[in-house]
Each structure stands twice: as C-alpha cells, then as structure tokens.
C-alpha cells in the first residue's frame, strides 16, 4: 500500500514539473510564480509559509534558483526520488529545446524565428509573477518590520544594489531584532563558504567542459542572468571557446525556450563539442543543484524550529519577495510595450484572479495569440 502511495506521489511530481518544464517562460521569478500557483494554491502540497522558506533558502544558494525551488518542492512531496524527478522534468525540456536550437544554429547559421511566442507568452508571465508577489507578500510581510525591510530592499534593488547581499542584510537585521526581543545571549553565526574549482585547461576536452560548467554551477550566485557575466569571463575571455556573438546567440536561445535560463549551457556545450559537449555542460552546471536543493528541502522545517534561525529566514523571505516585485517591474517594462501586450497582461490578471484559469493553458493561449499577432502586425 505504501509503495502504491509513493508511486502516486511520484506521478504527481512528474506530471506537474514536466508541464512546467514545457511551458514556464519568463525567467526565474515567473517560474516561482507558476510553482506558487500550482503547488501551493491549486494542489496544497505545501503551505505558503513553507513555500516562502524554500524560496528564501534557495535564493541563498549558488546555481539556478527557480530550478532548486522545483527540486525542493519535489523533495517535500516525495523525498529524494521526487527531487530527482522534479529537477529532471523541469530541466530536460529546456535543455532539449535549446539543443535543437543549437543544432539549427550550427546547420543554418541563425536561430529560427520564435519572437511571436515570447510576444504573447511574456505578458501572461508578468501577470503570473504579479499574482505570486501579491499572494506570497501577504505572508512574507505579516509584520510591519518585515514590510519595511521588503520596501527598503525593493528600493535598493531598483537602485542597482546586488541581490545576494540584500538577502543576507535583511536576514541578519531580522535575526538581530529577534535576538534583542528575546534578550538571548546565544551567538549564532551564518557562514557562507565560497566554493570554487580550479580553472580548466584551455583545451575543450570532455573533462574540461564538464569542470568549467560544474564550477559555474557551484559559484554563480543570483539569477540565471548573472550567469552571463561568468560565461563571458570563462568561455569568451579566458578559454576562447566561443565568440561574444555566439554567446549572445546562446542567450537568445535560452530566452526562446521555457524552463531555466541555465539551459543556455546546453547551447554553448554543443557549440564547443557537439552532442557530447551539450550533455557534459548540462550535467555539470545542474549537478550541484540536486544536492543543495535536497539539503534545503530537508533542513527548511528544522530551521523553523529555532526562533533565531526562523527570524533570519523571515528577513530573507521579505527580501526575496521584494526581488520578485522588482523583477516584475523590469519584466513589465520590457514586455508591455503596446496596446496588445497590455491587453494580454490585464486580461491574464482577470482570468487568473477571477476565474482561476489554469496557468498552463493561459500561457499556451498567449503564445498562440502572440504568433498570430506577430503575423498580422
């Protein structure tokens, strides 16, 4: 009976994250918005508070944040097998789609035109992010001190402050306030150890490809877009495996596909060493996340049992929602450019909030409408 129940849970994890892997356009904040809607609101896998803790903790990790949230949710639902299935289902569609674009790029010298998909899908994703910020913000900002911290983080990130230090500062201030209120003398130190690997050889051998991308998976903090600076430093400037133009084309391919932005590594691996290079780059950059996300899923509940550690996480969560809000603003500015995109965004908000429309169908409808509108405009 237990085995049957476990299989049922794994099927649930497989179905949800495969669907998200096939339809989750819009970047990390949009992915987290979709997961909040599907795993928290619709399926009740975890509470909003638990989900916030997973998001906050994953924001403190290097690597692809939204992918790690997917893995942590898989772990929360079905243990380590659920983590592996969630991660694989979320990563593989993006990697395979990016690999197909890389093949077409090498064969034909340009990327297939898919701007219509983004034109219609991104306004829907803006709506999903906005709804997630609203839902999660009500939990994250449950005290005025946390609301103030979130507001200050929001202003700071819009002013250009780096995201990761803001998370640490917000968490530290929240911890300090809790310590003062409790009048405790317990000293707690949160130590982040920078982890890195030595630089790979300039020759693009199999081991070198794997180690370079493994290093990136371990040391890149922030969103998938922060990865681009590291890719340029390693692959273009230091190793000369690709040109700056090829890197830009790889980034474009990552934008045209759903799922994690880190799937850009698949495109670059293919350019460097064909199919094998794509597989090695993909495995290297995502492998560290499976372990780190599992630790987050296992420890998040225990962290809450400590008042001081829970206070630290409260501050991190407030900052994380502020970061999501800032991404929604940036994404909205880049996406809502004309009357059609504004209409799509506003209609999506109404359909999501008033009619509880399934987000996957809404994304697909937006993508189809975008292709149609691009053809007519």
C-alpha positions, -999 to 999 in steps of 0.1 A, spaced: 0 0 0 28 24 9 46 16 -24 14 24 -43 11 57 -25 47 66 -32 42 59 -69 11 81 -69 31 110 -54 59 105 -79 34 106 -107 21 138 -94 56 153 -93 64 140 -127 32 154 -143 35 189 -127 71 196 -134 71 182 -169 42 205 -177 61 234 -161 93 225 -179 74 226 -212 55 259 -206 74 280 -180 86 310 -200 97 343 -184 127 337 -162 131 326 -125 105 349 -110 79 337 -134 88 301 -127 84 307 -90 51 324 -96 39 293 -115 51 269 -88 34 290 -61 1 289 -81 3 252 -89 20 236 -59 6 259 -32 -27 273 -43 -40 245 -65 -25 213 -51 -19 223 -15 14 204 -15 30 228 10 17 259 29 26 294 18 49 297 47 68 266 38 70 276 2 84 310 12 110 293 33 120 272 3 122 302 -20 142 322 6 167 294 13 172 286 -24 179 323 -30 209 319 -7 223 291 -28 245 293 -59 230 280 -91 196 283 -108 172 294 -80 139 285 -96 152 251 -106 163 245 -70 128 255 -57 113 229 -81 137 203 -67 130 213 -31 92 210 -38 98 176 -53 117 166 -22 89 180 1 63 160 -18 81 126 -25 116 126 -9 148 122 -29 131 104 -58 107 133 -61 136 158 -61 153 139 -89 121 137 -110 112 173 -104 146 185 -114 149 163 -144 114 172 -157 120 209 -152 155 209 -168 153 184 -197 126 201 -218 145 234 -217 178 217 -225 164 196 -253 147 227 -269 179 247 -265 199 218 -280 175 218 -310 181 255 -315 219 250 -312 217 223 -339 197 246 -362 221 275 -354 251 254 -364 234 240 -395 217 271 -409 237 299 -393 208 316 -375 181 309 -349 145 300 -360 122 330 -356 102 325 -324 96 361 -313 58 356 -316 59 331 -288 76 355 -265 54 384 -276 23 366 -264 36 344 -236 55 371 -216 26 394 -208 9 363 -193 40 356 -172 40 392 -160 5 386 -147 15 353 -130 45 370 -113 23 399 -101 -2 375 -86 25 355 -69 40 386 -54 6 396 -40 -1 361 -26 33 355 -11 37 391 0 8 388 24 26 360 42 61 374 40 51 409 52 30 398 81 47 422 105 54 459 98 91 454 103 92 428 76 71 450 53 95 479 59 125 456 52 109 444 20 102 480 9 138 491 15 151 460 -4 127 468 -33 140 504 -35 177 492 -31 175 467 -59 158 492 -83 187 515 -75 211 488 -86 221 471 -54 232 434 -58 206 409 -48 226 384 -27 240 409 -1 204 423 3 192 389 12 219 385 38 214 420 53 177 416 55 181 382 72 207 395 96 187 425 106 156 404 112 177 379 133 192 408 153 157 422 161 145 388 172 176 383 194 171 417 210 134 410 216 142 376 232 172 390 252 192 360 245 229 356 246 232 328 221 256 337 194 247 323 160 269 328 130 259 322 95 290 315 75 290 313 37 320 295 23 329 305 -12 333 272 -31 352 270 -64 371 248 -86 404 254 -103 403 268 -139 400 242 -166 426 238 -193 421 259 -224 417 228 -245 380 220 -249 382 183 -239 354 164 -223 368 168 -188 375 205 -193 339 212 -205 324 193 -175 347 210 -150 341 245 -163 303 242 -162 305 224 -129 324 253 -114 297 277 -128 270 256 -111 288 259 -78 299 296 -77 273 316 -96 250 334 -71 219 352 -82 196 347 -111 203 329 -143 211 363 -158 241 367 -135 254 336 -152 260 355 -184 288 376 -169 306 344 -158 301 327 -191 317 357 -209 346 357 -184 353 320 -188 342 309 -223 349 340 -242 377 359 -225 397 332 -208 392 300 -228 382 314 -262 358 285 -268 331 308 -283 329 343 -295 309 371 -280 284 369 -308 279 332 -302 274 338 -265 247 364 -274 230 340 -297 231 313 -270 215 338 -246 188 344 -272 182 307 -275 178 305 -237 151 332 -239 132 314 -266 128 282 -246 108 276 -214 124 264 -182 157 275 -165 179 302 -181 209 280 -172 199 257 -201 220 282 -221 248 259 -211 234 232 -234 236 255 -264 272 265 -256 283 229 -249 270 220 -283 289 248 -300 321 237 -282 319 199 -287 287 188 -303 262 164 -287 287 152 -261 297 188 -252 260 197 -247 254 167 -224 285 174 -203 278 211 -200 242 205 -190 252 178 -164 280 199 -150 260 231 -144 229 215 -129 245 186 -109 254 207 -78 218 219 -75 204 184 -69 224 181 -37 219 216 -25 182 217 -31 178 184 -12 196 199 18 172 229 17 142 206 15 154 185 44 165 214 66 139 241 60 115 226 85 142 223 112 153 259 107 118 270 116 121 252 149 147 278 160 133 312 167 165 330 157 171 309 126 134 314 117 138 351 121 167 351 98 147 333 72 118 357 77 141 386 67 154 366 37 119 359 26 109 395 28 139 404 6 131 376 -18 96 388 -24 109 424 -29 133 410 -55 104 392 -72 85 425 -73 114 443 -88 117 416 -115 80 420 -122 86 458 -128 116 452 -151 98 424 -169 67 445 -173 87 474 -187 104 452 -213 72 433 -222 42 456 -220 52 478 -250 19 484 -268 -19 481 -266 -19 444 -274 6 433 -248 -11 455 -222 -44 439 -231 -29 404 -228 -14 412 -194 -46 428 -179 -68 400 -193 -45 374 -178 -48 390 -144 -86 389 -146 -86 353 -158 -61 342 -131 -78 360 -102 -115 360 -111 -118 327 -130 -89 307 -116 -79 297 -151 -52 271 -154 -20 289 -160 -6 264 -185 -35 269 -209 -32 306 -204 5 306 -214 -2 284 -244 -31 306 -255 -9 337 -251 19 322 -271 -5 312 -299 -21 346 -299 14 362 -300 23 342 -331 -9 353 -348 -5 390 -338 32 390 -350 20 377 -383 -6 404 -386 14 434 -373 
